[in-house]
Amino acid sequence: METLKFKTTIKCAGCMEKITPFMDEKLSREEWNVDIFTPSKVLTVISDKVTAEEVESTVKKAGFQIERINE
């Protein structure tokens, strides 16, 4: 499994409700999470099903900004 991390503008429960249908099209709910309590609002994806580019495209399609964190 690959772990991808991104800084996002997903900042509240309402944002989570908005992004969930977009992300759930690509991944199961267990494969992604956003820590809305950190300053960077880190989205973590654990999966071999999608690429970083697919995640970025999905988040942008939902109306949020996203930037990959290289670890």
HELIX and SHEET records of a PDB file:
HELIX    1   1 ALA A   13  LYS A   26  1                                  14    
HELIX    2   2 ARG A   29  GLU A   31  5                                   3    
HELIX    3   3 ALA A   52  LYS A   61  1                                  10    
SHEET    1   A 4 TRP A  32  ASP A  35  0                                        
SHEET    2   A 4 VAL A  42  SER A  47 -1                                        
SHEET    3   A 4 GLU A   2  THR A   8 -1                                        
SHEET    4   A 4 ILE A  66  ILE A  69 -1                                        
END                                                                             
